[in-house]
Amino acid sequence: MTAVRILGIVALYILFTSWLTVRLRSRTTGEFMNAARSMPAAVVGVLLMSEFIGAKSTVGTAQEAFQSGMAASWSVLAASIGFLLFGLFFAKRIYGSGEYTISAVIQKKYGARGWTAKWRGALPGGVGYALPWSVRELGLNG
């Protein structure tokens, strides 16, 4: 009986999500790129958070917490709060700009200087974030 119940729930889930897909699908490429500008800011924050918080961050954080203590969870916690705040306070501004990416908004507002400043901030930030993980994963830290 339990197997039949589980299969029934799975079938209902598939039918429901299929109906949602047909009902909420994008009809133009513009709607696809920005969700027809109808998505609430809180949902944007949650979606951004879901992109960052995945198996690597949760399993990796659990492993690091086991080895180093609970301080390892600060990166995931801080990113969760940051993405939620971004969704609540900045998503409407980006929607209103008519651009699709944060980089395009910066370049539109500041021109060539914005493009240069964006890369001057992004490259060291990306290297600073990835380098410690790479050193540890490759076993170069001794």
C-alpha positions as CSV (number, residue, x, y, z in Angstrom):
1,M,0.0,0.0,0.0
2,T,2.9,2.4,0.8
3,A,4.4,1.9,-2.7
4,V,1.1,2.7,-4.3
5,R,0.7,5.8,-2.2
6,I,4.2,7.0,-3.1
7,L,3.7,6.3,-6.8
8,G,0.4,8.3,-6.6
9,I,2.1,11.2,-5.0
10,V,4.9,11.2,-7.6
11,A,2.3,11.0,-10.4
12,L,0.4,14.0,-8.9
13,Y,3.6,15.9,-8.6
14,I,4.5,15.3,-12.2
15,L,1.0,16.3,-13.4
16,F,1.0,19.4,-11.3
17,T,4.5,20.6,-12.4
18,S,3.6,19.8,-16.1
19,W,0.4,21.9,-15.7
20,L,2.5,24.8,-14.2
21,T,5.0,24.5,-17.0
22,V,2.3,24.9,-19.6
23,R,0.5,27.7,-17.7
24,L,3.6,29.8,-16.8
25,R,5.8,29.2,-19.8
26,S,7.5,32.1,-21.6
27,R,6.0,33.1,-24.9
28,T,8.8,35.4,-26.1
29,T,12.6,35.5,-25.6
30,G,12.2,38.7,-23.6
31,E,9.8,37.0,-21.2
32,F,12.2,34.1,-20.9
33,M,15.2,36.4,-20.1
34,N,13.5,38.3,-17.3
35,A,10.5,36.3,-16.3
36,A,8.2,38.8,-17.9
37,R,9.3,41.2,-15.1
38,S,6.6,39.6,-12.9
39,M,8.7,37.7,-10.4
40,P,8.6,39.1,-6.9
41,A,11.9,40.3,-5.5
42,A,11.9,37.8,-2.7
43,V,11.6,35.0,-5.2
44,V,14.6,36.4,-7.1
45,G,16.6,36.3,-3.9
46,V,15.6,32.7,-3.2
47,L,16.5,31.7,-6.8
48,L,19.9,33.4,-6.5
49,M,20.5,31.6,-3.2
50,S,19.6,28.2,-4.7
51,E,22.2,28.7,-7.4
52,F,24.9,29.2,-4.8
53,I,23.8,26.8,-2.1
54,G,24.1,23.3,-3.7
55,A,25.6,20.0,-2.9
56,K,29.2,21.3,-2.9
57,S,28.6,24.0,-0.4
58,T,26.4,22.0,1.9
59,V,28.4,18.8,1.9
60,G,31.7,20.8,1.8
61,T,30.5,22.9,4.7
62,A,29.5,19.9,6.7
63,Q,32.9,18.3,6.1
64,E,34.8,21.5,7.0
65,A,32.6,22.0,10.1
66,F,33.6,18.5,11.2
67,Q,37.3,19.3,10.7
68,S,37.4,22.9,11.7
69,G,34.3,23.7,13.7
70,M,31.1,25.5,13.1
71,A,32.8,28.6,11.8
72,A,32.9,26.9,8.4
73,S,29.2,27.6,7.9
74,W,29.7,31.4,7.9
75,S,30.2,31.5,4.1
76,V,26.9,29.7,3.3
77,L,25.0,31.7,6.0
78,A,26.4,35.1,4.8
79,A,25.7,34.2,1.1
80,S,22.1,33.2,2.0
81,I,21.5,36.5,3.8
82,G,23.2,38.5,1.1
83,F,21.2,37.0,-1.7
84,L,18.0,37.5,0.1
85,L,18.8,41.1,0.8
86,F,19.8,41.5,-2.9
87,G,16.5,40.1,-4.0
88,L,14.6,42.4,-1.6
89,F,16.4,45.7,-2.2
90,F,18.2,45.6,-5.6
91,A,16.3,43.3,-7.9
92,K,13.7,46.0,-8.7
93,R,16.4,48.4,-9.7
94,I,18.0,45.9,-12.1
95,Y,14.5,45.0,-13.5
96,G,13.9,48.8,-14.0
97,S,17.2,49.3,-15.8
98,G,16.1,47.1,-18.8
99,E,19.3,45.1,-18.6
100,Y,19.6,41.4,-17.9
101,T,22.8,41.2,-15.8
102,I,24.4,43.2,-13.0
103,S,27.5,43.7,-15.2
104,A,25.3,45.3,-17.9
105,V,23.7,47.6,-15.4
106,I,27.1,48.7,-14.1
107,Q,28.4,49.3,-17.7
108,K,25.2,51.2,-18.6
109,K,25.5,53.5,-15.6
110,Y,29.2,54.1,-15.6
111,G,30.3,53.4,-19.2
112,A,33.9,52.3,-19.9
113,R,35.0,53.2,-16.4
114,G,32.4,50.9,-15.0
115,W,33.6,48.0,-17.2
116,T,37.2,48.5,-16.0
117,A,36.1,48.9,-12.3
118,K,34.0,45.8,-12.6
119,W,36.9,43.6,-13.8
120,R,39.3,45.2,-11.3
121,G,36.9,44.1,-8.5
122,A,35.8,40.7,-10.0
123,L,39.1,39.2,-10.8
124,P,40.8,39.7,-7.4
125,G,37.6,38.7,-5.7
126,G,37.3,35.5,-7.8
127,V,40.9,34.6,-7.3
128,G,40.7,35.4,-3.6
129,Y,37.7,33.1,-3.3
130,A,38.9,30.2,-5.4
131,L,42.6,30.1,-4.5
132,P,42.3,28.9,-0.9
133,W,39.8,26.1,-2.0
134,S,42.1,25.1,-4.9
135,V,45.2,25.0,-2.7
136,R,43.4,22.8,-0.2
137,E,41.7,20.5,-2.8
138,L,45.0,20.0,-4.6
139,G,46.8,19.2,-1.4
140,L,49.3,22.0,-1.8
141,N,49.0,23.2,1.8
142,G,51.1,20.5,3.2
